[in-house]
Amino acid sequence: MPLLDTIPAGGPALAQERRLVTPLPGPRSAEILARKTDAVPAGVAHTVPIAAVAAGGGIVVDADGNSLIDLGSGIAVTSVGNAHPKVAAAVAAQAAQFTHTCFMISPYESYIEVAEALNRLTPGGFAKKTALFNSGAEAVENAIKIARKHTGRQAVVAFEHGYHGRTNLTMALTAKAMPYKSGFGPFAPEVYRAPLSYPFRDGLSGADAATRAITQIEKQVGAENLAAVIIEPIQGEGGFIVPADGFLPALAEWCRANGVVFIADEVQTGFARTGTMFASEQFGIEPDLVTTAKGIAAGLPLAAVTGRAEIMDAAHAGGLGGTYGGNPIACAAALAAIDVFENDGMVERAQQIGALLRERLNALAAADSRIGDVRGRGAMTAIEFVDPATKAPDAALAGAVAKACIAEGVIVLTCGTFGNVIRFLPPLSIGDELLNEGLDVVAGALAAV
């Protein structure tokens, strides 16, 4: 088979078709991946055995000319679609103007415009302020810093199955040991873990799950010692766990009553992914602080902490920032992406994708008892694989299905504390025909294994 001799144009111009011209990896990708093995540490692993050269819509093209259906969006990053024309144009224009001054040295308007947009878009009608950073983990670290400074307290509560990053503090907040924490300790102190609402596994109502969590927090930590509670409204790496109705509002109300900062980690759920601009909206909560990243800038590194002005202002001058935080090129990408989210029907498209996913996946579950649960919201939906008799997690099945899908040219990602969940995070730019084809491949892979 001929190798790819020219790099195809990305973005919407890319042909929206699944096409395999070589087994994966093809020879050119294999050559590049061999160089990765020699040059990049083993700890930086990869899931799909290709070297990407172009992407757009719902397609990723590799160095051998294979076109794969993208049901992962780079882990919920390229929500508006890879190389979106508005984003690409904004990035090019900003790069030609200036690439960096450091906002802490010479401020620029685009940083302020991103902050203004996030202050307007995040849940809550109160006065807000925003600080920009580079990654989700960095946003979470700074949210904890701000909460501690505001309250004068130190303890932080995170939840079972939660994922908040790979830095020292965020590893402490993250629940899963392998591969995120094992061997990397000791971790930051004064981090405690509470039980989550996990309807498929605990069978509790939201109110009962909240009572269980709050009781543990009060007895093991004490409200008077607690700076913040941090939680993903819908867990990401933990398995797309959607808490039972009433769980999050009860937690938020308890935090308000006890002067505890309630932080919603919307790094994965933010920016139309769940069918609303932010997942918190669907649960009727107005977090004190919201952390965002991933979809915010359509693939460029940018993150934010947005929250109540009086809390955000707690840090002293110079206490927040970073050399690259709110880089002007990333801010230009974010402003273009936000324009697309707000004005090009992305929220509605996420709802449509969610309805299609639920219809197809529920039909699969009805026909195959190895699917124990179908859950999620919008274009953030997952299936949990179990032993039909015991409901014990079946990570081997999830891994085998994902591997078979990838071999057939469909990118899917696994997740979950037990590794038994396949998550679907397609770009919101994907067409129904391509999405259905990808789900056909998933169904075929499940039947085959």
N, C-alpha and C positions, 0 to 999 in steps of 0.2 A: 504494500500500500504506500502511496506517496506521502511524504511528510509535508507538513504545512510550510510553504515557502514564503508566504506573506502573512502578516498579522491582520486578521479581519478587523473591520471597524466595529467598535463596541456600541453600546447604547441601543436605542430603539431600531437602528438600521440593521442590527444583527438578525440574521434569519432565525425565526422562532421555530426551530425544529430539533428534535432529538436525532442525532446522527452518530453512529459508531463506525469509524473506518479502520480502527485497530482494536485489539483487546486492550484493556487498561492495566498497567500503563503502556502507552505506545512507546516506540523506541526513543523518540525525542524527549518525552516526559521522563522515561526511565533514566536517560542520560542526565537530565537536570536533577532528578531526585537523587541520583548517585553523588552528584556534586554537593547536594544538600547534606547528605550523610557525612561527607568529608569536612564540610565547612561549618555546619550548624550543630549545636549540641543536641544530644539524643533527647534531652528533656523537652525540646521544641518539636513535638510530634505533629503528625498530620493524619487526617481521616481519609481523604480521597486521593488515590494514587495518580494524580495528574499534575501538570504544570500549567497553570492558567495563563492565557495570553489575551483574552478578550471576554467581555460579558455585557449583557444588556437584556432588558425585558425579563424573561424567565430562563435565560440560557447562559451557560459558561462554556467557553471554547478552550480546548487545551492545545498544547504545542504540536500535536499530531493531527489537528483538524477535527477531533471528536467534539461534538456538541452535546452537552449534558443539561438536563432539566434541573434547575436550581430550586430546591425546596428548603433551602437553608438560609439564603440571603446573607452569607457570611456571619451567621448567628445574629440575625435580626438587624443587620446594619444597613444593607442596601434596600431599604423598604420602598423608596421611590423608584427603584430600578438602578442598575449599574450604569454609570456614565450618562446620567440623565442630562439632556441638552442644557437645561437651565443651570444645573449645577456645574457642568463642564465649562460653560461660558463664564459663569461667575468666578470660577477658580482661575481660568486663564486671564481674565481681566485683572483680578487682584494680583496675581503673580507678576504681571507686567508692570504693576504700579509700585508695590513694595511687598516684601515677603515677611518682614519682621521688624519691630522696633522694641518689643517687650512692652506690654500694656502698663506695667508698673513704672516704666521710664517715660515713654511718650504715648499716651493713650490715643485711641483712634475710634472713629464713630461706629464701625461695624460691630465691635465688641459690645458697645452700649446698645446698639439696635438688637442684637441677639438677646441681651439681658431684658430689654423692654418686651420683646416678643414672649420670652419665657414667663416673665412676670404676668403678662396678660393671659397666656394660654394655660398655665398650670391651675389646678383646682383651687378655689378659694377666692372670695371677693375682697379680702383684706389687702393692705399695702404689702408689697413684696420687693425683694431685691435678689439679684443673681450674681454669683461669681463663677467664672469659667475656668476649666481645667482641661486635662488631656485625655483621661480615661475614666471608665466607670469606677475602678478601684480608687483612683485619686479623688473623685467626687465623694465617694463614701467616706474616705478618711477625713476629708475636710468637713463633711456634715457632722461627723462625730466630734471633731475639734470644736466646731461652732456650738454644738449642743452642750458640750462640757463647759465651755467658756460662759455660755449664757446661764446655765443652771448652777455652776460652781460644784457640780457633782461629777463623779468619775464612772460609775457603773453603766454598762450598756447591755441591753438584752437583744439577742437575735433569736432565730427560730430554727427548729428542726428542719432539715432538708434545704435550708437557705444557702444561697451562693451570693457572695458580695465581692470576690476578687482574690488576687494571689499575692498581694503585698502582706507585710507582717500583720498589720492590724486587720486587714480584710480576710486573711487566712483564719485569724481567730474568730471572726464573725461567721465564716463559712463552715457548714456542718460536715461536709464529706471529706474524709481523710485522703483517700486515693482517688485521683492523682494529685489533689490540690495541696495537701498539708503534710503528708507522711514524710517524716525525716527532716522537715524544715523548721522545727521548733527550736527554742521556746517561742511562744506566741505572746502578743500583747496581753497584758493583764486586764482584769476588771471587765471581762466579757462573759456573759452568762447566756444559757440557752433555754428557751421555753418550748413547750409542745405546740405544734401547729394544728390547725384544723385541716384534716385530710379525710374528706368524707368517704372515699372509697375504702379506706383502711380503718378509720376509727368509728364510723357510723354515728358520730355525734352531731347534734344541731350546732349552729353557729354560736348560740348563747351558751350552751354547755361547754363547747370547746374553749370559748373565751373565759368562762369561769375557771376551768381547769388551768389555763395558762396564767391568768391573773393571780390565782391562789398561789401557784408556784413562784411567781415573781415576788409577791408580797412576803412569802415565807423564806425564800432563799436569797433574795437580794434586798428587799425593802424599798418602798417608794422613795423614802427620804435620801437614799443613796444613789438613785437612778437618774442618770442624765438623759438617756434616750432609749426608745424602743425602735428598732429598725426592722422592716419587713418588706418583702416583695408582695405587692397586691395579688399577683399570680406568680408563683415561683417559676423560675426559668430552669436552670441546671438541675434543680431539685426534682423536676418531673412534671412541670406545667400544672402544679397542684392549685386548684381553685378552691379557696376556703368556703365553707358553708355560709349562707346568708346570715348576716348579723355578727359574724366573728370580728371583722375589721372595725365596724363602727363601735363595738363594745370596747375593743382595745383603745381606739382613738379617744373615746369618751373617758375611759379610766386615766389615760395619759393627761388629758386636759384637767381632770379633777385633781391630779397629783403633781402638776407642774413638771411633767415629763415631756420631753420633746418627741413627737411622733414623726418618724422619718419613713417615707415611702420610697423604696428603691425601685424606681421605674426605668432602670437602665435598659432592660430588655422589653418591658411592657409599654414603654412610652412611644409617642409619635405614631398614632393611628393603628398600631400593631393589633390591638385587641378590639378594634371597632369603635373606639372613642379615642380622642387625642391622648388621654391618659387613662390607664386602667382604674385608677382611684375613683374616677367619675362613676364607674359602673357599680361601685360599692357604697356610694353616698358618703365618702370621706373627704375631708379637706386637710391633708397633712400639714404639719408645721414646716417641714422641709421635704423637698423632693429632689432626688438625685436622678440625673439623666445622662445618657451617652448614646452609644450604638447608632440608632436611626437619626440622631439629631443633625448630622452633617453628611449623610449619604456616603460614608466611607472614609471621610477625613477624620483625624483624631481630634475629638472635641467632647467635653463633658461639662456638666453644670451642677451647681447646688442652687436651688431656688427656694425661697421661703419667706416667712413672716419677717418684715423689715426689722422689727425690734430684736428678733433672734439673730438675723444675719449681721446686724450691726454690733453684736456683742464682741467680736474680735477686735483687738487693737490694731491701729495702723501698722501695716507690714506683716500682720499675722496671717494673712491669706495671700495666695498668689503663686507664682512659679514662672520660670523664664518663658516657657512656651504656652502657658495657659491662655486660651482665647486667641490663638494665632490668627492673623488676619485672613489667611487663605482658608482656614477651617471656618472662620466666621462667615466669609463670603459663601462658602458651600452651605452652611447652616441656614443662612437667610434665603438662599435659593430653594433649599429643601423645604423649609417652612412654608414658603410660597406655594410649592407643589402640594404639600399636605393640606393647606387651607383652601386652595382655589382650584385644584385639579381632581377633586372627588376621591381622595385617598381614604378618608374615613369610611365613606360609603363602599368603596372597593374592598376594604378590609372586612366589612360586614358581609358582602357578597361572597368573598372567598371563604369566610367562616361558615356560611350556610352550606356552600358546596362541600367543604371538608367534612362537616358534621354529617351531611346526608350520605356521602360515600363511606365514611369510616364507621358510622352506625350500622350501615348495611353489612359491612365486613364483620363487625362485632356480632351481629345477629346470626351470621352464618358460621362463626368460628369462635368457640368458647375460650380459645387461648387469648383473646382480647378481653381483658377484664374490665377495662374502663376506657371510654372516650371522653375527653375533657378539654377545656380551654375556652378561649373567647376569640372571635374574629380569626385573623390570620396567625393565631398562636394556639394551635390545637395539637393534641397528642393522643397516642394510644398506649396503654400499659399492658404488657404481656405477662401472663400468669400461667401457672399450672391450673388446668380447669377444675381439678378435684379439690385442691387445697387453697387456691388463690395465692400461693407462694410466688414471689417474683421470678420471672424467667428471663434472666439477662442473656442467656445463650441464644434464645429464640430472637430476641430483639437484635442482637449482634448479627445473627445469621441473615435476618431479613434485610437489615441495613446494608450488609456486605453484598448481598445478591442484587439489591436495587442499584447500588453504585456500579457494579459490574455491567448492568444493563443501561447505564447512562442516566441515572436519576440520583441526585445528591440528597440524601436524608441524613439526619443527625440523631444519635441516641442521647439520652440523658437520664436523670433520676438517681436518687441515692443508691438504688439497687441495680442501676444500669439496665433496667428492663422497659424503658420508655423510648418510643420513637416520636420525635417532635417535628411538626410541620410549620415552617416559617417562610413561606414563599414570598418573593418580592410582590408588592402590591401592584406592580406593573405586569404581572404574569397574566396571560389570557386563559380563559376557561378551557379551551381545547388543549392547551399544553398542560394545564394543571390536571385535567382529567386523564391525559395520557400518563402523566407521572403517577397518578393514583392507580391506574391500570397496572403499571409495573409493580407497585407496592403490593397490590392484590395477587398478582402472579407470583411474586417472590414469596409471599406468605403461604400460598398454596403449595409451592414447590418445596419449602423447607418443613 
